[in-house]
Amino acid sequence: MTVPVTPTLLYLDNVTVSFDGFRALNALSLAIDHAEMRAIIGPNGAGKTTMMDVITGKTQPNEGTALFEGTHDLTALDETAIAELGIGRKFQTPTVFELHTVEDNLLLALKNKRGPLATLLSRRTNREQERIDSLLERVRLPAQRHRRAGELSHGQKQWLEIGMLLAQEPKLLLIDEPAAGMTDQETADTADLLRDIAKSKGVIVVEHDMSFVRALGAKVTCLHEGSVLAEGSLDAVSANERVVEVYLGR
Ligand SMILES: Nc1ncnc2c1ncn2[C@@H]1O[C@H](COP(=O)(O)OP(=O)(O)OP(=O)(O)O)[C@@H](O)[C@H]1O
């Protein structure tokens, strides 16, 4: 077995991504522990999306190291291989199968050797039903199980999609602005849900809503011009003069 280079779940070191000479990421270094939640903040264009693209294999860095579990070189893998390693990503807009029920959406997302049609047409195994029940509980949707996903509220769709990600049994989740467009109650419930997930998995949340970031209770990294500008507790990062200047004070 390969000996891990680092004990952290995710390790980025000196990662640079250039688009026609413009550095979207500029020697970015970041480490996320097992069962750690990290909130990533920063102004538009700071490189948050590009960082997620590097982690998920959508974008190849020009320079730098990106290791998962200390052994897997993410820069050498494609998006499918990285997803199979256990890195799941949720984009801002929910993408659920609107015409299928909540349960069927989760069933389709389970790790499964059958194709989608065979999965829907064949009887669910007890194991599949147990997994679906536990995912429904986890994402607070047991009462919605027989409804079509298209009928859910925006917040419920986001939770369903988080449930679909969890169905893939990831070790690290990347979540882009989950609270956007949610009611206050949904926002508070989402922070609870993510805190619960982060008890056993790495979670990276990109977010602009500072009250939501506070509710996450996570360590915060502020990016600016493709690098880490400040890192620490939300209070420490919010008090950082440079952070106020380039982001919070705007
Ligand atoms: N494919 C690309 N080609 C050229 N420039 C790009 C490309 N992708 C991103 N950029 C540029 O890289 C910079 C970082 O963009 P990125 O989307 O990572 O920022 P962000 O922090 O996610 O911003 P936002 O909060 O607006 O989503 C921006 O200036 C953007 O215009």
The ligand as an ORCA input file, in Angstrom:
! r2SCAN-3c Opt
* xyz 0 1
  N     -12.529     29.241    -18.545
  C     -12.083     30.435    -18.190
  N     -11.430     31.210    -19.071
  C     -10.963     32.440    -18.729
  N     -11.099     32.970    -17.496
  C     -11.739     32.250    -16.578
  C     -12.260     30.961    -16.854
  N     -12.846     30.477    -15.727
  C     -12.697     31.435    -14.782
  N     -12.041     32.487    -15.284
  C     -11.668     33.727    -14.567
  O     -10.977     33.333    -13.399
  C     -11.329     34.174    -12.295
  C     -11.794     33.314    -11.144
  O     -13.109     32.838    -11.454
  P     -13.942     31.914    -10.482
  O     -15.224     31.607    -11.205
  O     -13.133     30.778    -10.030
  O     -14.238     32.890     -9.270
  P     -15.289     32.740     -8.086
  O     -14.551     33.077     -6.839
  O     -15.966     31.436     -8.163
  O     -16.325     33.905     -8.377
  P     -17.923     33.976     -8.133
  O     -18.108     34.305     -6.680
  O     -18.330     35.119     -9.023
  O     -18.515     32.681     -8.554
  C     -12.372     35.149    -12.810
  O     -11.731     36.359    -13.099
  C     -12.884     34.475    -14.050
  O     -13.302     35.440    -15.013
*
